[in-house]
Amino acid sequence: MNYSLLLDDNLLKLYYDFKTGKTVDVYLVQKFFSLYQPTFLTTKAQLERINYWDKISTEDSSVASQILASNFDGKSEKDLLDLTDYKIKLTTNNDIFPCVNINESKLKKNYSMFFNIREDRNNAIEMIKSLCASAKQVVVCDRYMFLPKNAKLTKSFFKDLRKNNPNITFYYEICKDTQHLCPEEQACISDIRRSCSLTKCKKLIYKNSHDRYIEIDGKFEIVLSSGIEGLYNSSTKEITVIYRKK
């Protein structure tokens, strides 16, 4: 059996309290499941500490037998962590690795897609279009998107988003030290403006960023590991697309 991570005693108890219908801190449960990846690794000793071993051994004997057969008791926490995929322990009060404090950690669990070279990216495009379908304004940050080599695919991107939402207002940010655009880039922007509203960001959100970003109404963010053109051209680069709330 594969294990993803460890839980501290407080979170293990929270998990079983929630699972068995006991009254729990709803806010803490939300925080927990925002980072939890099944399945956690636990031991008889830990379950005894939170007073759940007797209940599990009585009501779910297969789980109890599996825990006993794994011989986890007696192993150090480091040894247990080595048996997990993520090598982390979720906690409520410690954010020093390998611990991850669910209340304030930088670690996030987001939806993401990864595409290898020559792998179709249509699902990523369709999800972006859907997320922008009711948006009022969208900020697109990509320092290379208006360059001549990318202009055609960039125009396709804006056209696709506008197709589902004709009233959308676009803002662009090129996130580099100089905001100067060459004549060819200016021409690309002019072409896009013939069919939709596109304005330069007055306040830089992603200054000097390497990744590319699509911000939707200031509430949602899509992160691209490669340029906008990578959504349409699969022949030369792989791409990761991350979807997350801000």
C-alpha positions in Angstrom: 0.0 0.0 0.0 1.2 3.5 -0.8 1.1 6.2 1.8 1.2 10.0 1.0 2.0 11.6 4.4 1.9 11.6 8.2 -0.6 13.4 10.4 0.1 14.8 13.8 -2.1 13.5 16.7 -4.4 16.5 16.6 -5.1 16.1 12.9 -5.5 12.3 13.0 -8.1 12.8 15.8 -9.8 15.5 13.7 -9.9 13.1 10.8 -11.6 10.3 12.8 -13.9 12.7 14.6 -15.1 14.0 11.3 -15.4 10.6 9.8 -17.5 9.3 12.7 -19.8 12.3 12.8 -18.5 14.0 15.9 -18.7 17.8 16.4 -15.5 19.3 14.9 -14.0 22.7 14.1 -15.4 23.3 10.6 -12.7 25.9 9.8 -9.9 23.4 10.8 -11.5 20.6 8.7 -11.5 22.9 5.7 -7.9 23.7 6.2 -7.1 20.1 6.6 -8.7 18.9 3.5 -7.2 21.8 1.5 -3.8 20.0 2.0 -4.7 16.4 2.7 -3.7 13.8 0.1 -4.8 10.2 0.9 -3.7 7.9 2.3 -2.0 8.8 5.6 0.4 6.4 7.4 -0.4 5.8 11.1 0.5 3.3 13.8 -1.2 1.5 16.6 0.6 3.6 19.2 -0.6 6.8 17.5 -4.2 5.6 17.4 -3.9 4.6 21.0 -2.8 8.1 21.9 -5.9 9.6 20.4 -8.2 6.9 21.9 -9.3 5.4 18.6 -7.4 2.1 18.4 -10.1 0.1 20.3 -12.8 1.5 18.1 -10.9 0.7 14.9 -9.9 -2.7 16.0 -13.5 -3.6 16.8 -15.3 -1.9 13.9 -12.7 -2.1 11.1 -10.7 -5.2 11.8 -9.2 -5.2 8.3 -7.6 -1.8 8.8 -6.3 -2.8 12.3 -4.8 -6.0 10.9 -3.1 -4.1 8.1 -1.6 -1.6 10.6 -0.3 -4.4 12.8 1.0 -6.4 9.8 3.0 -3.4 8.6 5.2 -3.3 11.7 5.2 0.5 11.9 5.3 0.7 15.6 8.8 1.2 16.9 10.0 3.0 13.8 11.2 6.6 14.2 9.3 9.4 12.7 12.0 9.8 10.1 11.7 6.2 9.1 7.9 6.6 8.8 8.3 9.7 6.6 10.7 7.8 4.3 7.8 5.4 3.7 5.5 8.2 2.4 5.4 9.7 -1.1 5.5 13.4 0.0 7.9 13.0 3.0 5.8 15.5 5.0 3.7 15.6 8.2 0.6 17.8 8.4 0.4 19.6 11.7 -1.5 22.5 13.4 1.4 24.3 14.9 4.7 23.5 13.2 5.9 24.7 9.8 9.5 23.6 9.9 10.1 20.9 7.3 9.1 18.0 7.2 6.2 19.5 9.2 3.5 21.5 7.3 1.3 23.7 9.4 -2.1 23.6 7.7 -3.0 27.0 9.2 -0.2 29.0 7.5 1.9 26.9 5.2 3.1 28.1 1.8 2.3 24.6 0.5 -0.9 24.5 -1.5 -2.9 21.8 -3.2 -4.1 23.0 -6.6 -5.6 21.6 -9.7 -3.0 21.2 -12.4 -2.4 19.7 -15.8 0.9 18.6 -17.3 1.4 18.1 -21.1 4.4 16.5 -22.7 5.7 17.6 -26.1 3.2 16.7 -28.9 0.4 16.1 -26.3 -2.9 17.8 -27.1 -3.6 20.8 -24.7 -7.3 21.3 -25.7 -8.6 20.4 -22.2 -6.4 23.1 -20.6 -7.7 25.7 -23.1 -11.3 24.7 -22.6 -10.9 25.0 -18.8 -9.4 28.5 -19.1 -12.2 29.5 -21.5 -14.8 28.2 -19.0 -13.2 30.0 -16.1 -13.2 33.3 -18.1 -16.8 32.8 -19.4 -18.4 35.1 -16.8 -15.4 37.2 -16.0 -15.5 41.0 -16.1 -11.7 41.5 -16.5 -8.8 39.3 -17.1 -5.1 40.2 -16.7 -2.7 38.3 -19.0 1.0 38.3 -18.0 3.5 37.0 -20.6 6.6 38.9 -21.5 6.9 37.2 -24.9 3.3 36.9 -26.1 3.3 39.8 -28.5 6.6 38.9 -30.2 6.2 38.2 -34.0 7.0 34.5 -33.5 4.1 34.2 -31.0 1.7 36.8 -32.4 -0.6 34.4 -34.4 -1.1 32.1 -31.4 -1.6 34.9 -29.0 -4.3 36.4 -31.2 -6.0 32.9 -31.2 -5.9 32.9 -27.4 -7.7 36.2 -27.0 -10.1 35.3 -29.7 -11.0 32.0 -27.9 -11.6 33.8 -24.6 -13.7 36.5 -26.1 -15.9 34.0 -28.1 -17.5 32.8 -24.8 -17.6 36.3 -23.3 -17.8 39.2 -25.7 -18.0 41.8 -22.9 -14.7 40.8 -21.2 -12.1 43.4 -20.7 -8.4 42.3 -21.1 -5.4 43.8 -19.5 -1.8 42.9 -20.4 1.4 42.9 -18.5 4.7 41.9 -20.1 6.5 41.6 -16.7 10.0 42.7 -17.7 12.3 45.5 -16.6 11.5 47.6 -19.6 7.9 48.0 -20.6 8.9 49.2 -24.1 7.4 47.2 -26.9 8.9 47.0 -30.4 6.8 48.0 -33.4 5.9 44.4 -34.2 4.6 43.9 -30.7 2.6 47.1 -30.9 1.1 45.9 -34.2 0.0 42.6 -32.6 -1.8 44.5 -29.8 -3.5 46.8 -32.4 -4.8 43.7 -34.2 -6.2 42.2 -31.0 -7.9 45.5 -30.1 -9.9 45.4 -33.4 -12.0 42.6 -31.8 -11.7 43.1 -28.0 -10.8 45.5 -25.3 -7.1 45.2 -24.4 -5.4 47.7 -22.1 -1.9 47.9 -20.5 -1.9 47.3 -16.8 -1.3 50.6 -14.9 -0.2 48.7 -11.8 2.1 45.8 -12.3 1.0 42.6 -10.5 3.7 40.2 -11.7 6.7 42.4 -12.2 9.8 40.4 -13.3 8.0 37.1 -13.0 9.3 34.2 -15.0 6.1 32.2 -15.1 3.1 33.4 -17.1 -0.2 34.3 -15.4 -3.8 34.7 -16.2 -5.7 36.5 -13.4 -9.5 36.4 -13.5 -11.4 39.2 -11.6 -8.6 39.4 -9.0 -9.9 36.2 -7.5 -8.6 33.3 -9.6 -5.2 32.7 -11.1 -3.9 30.4 -13.8 -0.1 29.8 -13.9 1.6 28.6 -17.0 5.2 27.2 -16.9 5.6 28.2 -20.6 4.2 30.9 -22.8 0.6 31.4 -23.9 1.7 30.0 -27.3 2.5 26.7 -25.6 -1.2 26.1 -25.1 -1.6 25.9 -28.9 1.8 24.7 -30.1 2.7 21.3 -28.6 5.5 20.5 -31.0 8.4 22.1 -29.1 7.7 22.4 -25.3 6.0 20.7 -22.5 3.8 22.8 -20.3 2.3 22.8 -16.8 -0.9 24.6 -16.1 -2.0 25.3 -12.5 -5.4 26.5 -11.6 -5.8 28.2 -8.1 -7.9 30.6 -6.1 -6.0 33.7 -5.0 
